[in-house]
């Protein structure tokens, strides 16, 4: 039983995660740890301390961290081996200028080719090691993230934003893989090569070598001004801007039918346009900020030949007949010094790649550091199913007032109640607190006299089902979509649940019945049909407490009638808690709680509330006028 309960809990959470990722991309703009509402706070991203990102990577690598070390070692060896042919080239030039032992040039040339091939093979072996480690680290990161996500309270997906979570799981782990597989060995080569080059440059004529190093040092100084803490903050801002633009673009694409229907332009989606404008302004400002140091860097590293010419003029230009050694050195430096440009460019790119990695690790940390709700060590069993809210309050992160403020209510077992009120009055938040999507800030919620914090997660999921107003199905069969609420259910039990949910007309028109894959070969369901499949899932689960969040919101008249019939079948002998905007659906409930600005301001039956002036009576009268309104002839 415990195993089944655990499977059910994981299925519930995985389904909710899939649902919100598919259906609520705009939630990503609500609250974001790394992207705040105030642009002045966008730089307040928790930074990974120096070298801490390597430690975090090693934790995910486990035993594969040895492959990273081996890969970097081999990359360093390949860099050293790749420089040896340049020494051999010096010997070839020396033989050619002296005119002695010309027959040995062929042997030396083949040695240089062999060492170049050997360097390439060693580097391939290094990439092989780092790629194996990178794939394992990426897999471990995604597994760890999904394990953490499954344990998080469901309210996190609203608070943190599903678009952000999805991007972290996908893009941030991919950035980590790219860095380890490709950039890390390149970084090692970029670090070793300049050291070897310095040895080569100073080994033959230290005066010319020193002169050639001047532009390299100036270029390195210019490059360092483009790195550091400030640039790390800019990298975070860049990723934030991309995330916002991606999220708003998704919302805009989903709204294209509305835009075309009403002849609007992109300017009707002001947030989307603003994210594009902000991104354009940011990139322009960033480019202008880096213009001078980048010009300095590129000028210096490409001015090495100028300094080489000056060195030749200063040190040997006064001689009427240059010595063969001077000619040899100048020819050699003409060939070798361009490598400095290549080496410094690699160093610059490796620095940028490391900043991207640090930002990715930061984002992964934001998810891993979110603590799951505490699970009762000594779980208690409710004596009955009476549900009571005792002076509960809750405030969303960064909000300036409570979403739920000192709410008390009692719902007896088997009662049918409704929460109504204006948009933003706290109805949905109250019901999410009942299902423990997140914990109350003040007060407590009890079932059968037991605080829901002291009821195990598995048991709480057994007791409560939640039917959302914008339910979505995942891309699998109808059978598997329904069975997510009870993974051990038989096909016969699933069909029975579908019949009670008035879904058989849907099943009959599908090519493979209940085994039809949703979204495959153009098989899609309307909003009302999806809602009925969702209700079948709740019927199969058979939880004694059922929360309905405006569950007929997207149903057409025909589907609404069938959804209502499904509700009647599902509600027999259960405690029903409704969140309703269509007030006609609550007139027969046992009790109605009227909410405004996070508090319950009225409660009672429909008749009792209509008998006295108040918010409910005004809302109901306005609702009746709205449905009676007709277009004039």
Secondary structure, DSSP 4 states (H G I P E B T S, - for coil): -HHHHHHHHHHHHHHHHHHHHHH-GGGGGT--SSS-SSGGGTT-PPPPPTTHHHHHHHHHHGGGHHHHHHHHHHHHHHHHHHHHHHHHHHHHHHHHHHT--TTHHHHHHHHHHHHHHHHHHHHHHHHHHHHHHHHHHHHHHHHHHHHHHHHS-TTHHHHH-HHHHHHIIIIIHHHHHHIIIIIHHHHHHHHHHHHHHHHHHHHH-HHHHHHHHHHHHHHHHHHHTT-SHHHHHHHHHHHHHHHHHHHHHHHHHHTHHHHHHTT--GGGSHHHHHHHHHHHHHHHHHHHHHHHHHHHHHHHHT-HHHHHHHHHHHHHTT-SS--HHHHHHHHHHHHHTHHHHHHHHHHHHHHHHHHHHHHHHHHHHHHHTSPPPP--SS----SS--EEEEEEEE--TT-SS-SEEEEEEEE-TT-EEEEEESTTSSHHHHHHHHTTSS--SEEEEEETTEEGGGS-HHHHHHHEEEE-TT----SSBHHHHHHTT-TT--HHHHHHHHHHTT-HHHHHHSTTGGGPBTTSTT----HHHHHHHHHHHHHHHT-SEEEEESTTTT--HHHHHHHHHHHHHHTTTSEEEEE-SSGGGSTTSSEEEEEETTEEEEEE-HHHHHTS-SHHHHHHHHHHHHHH-----
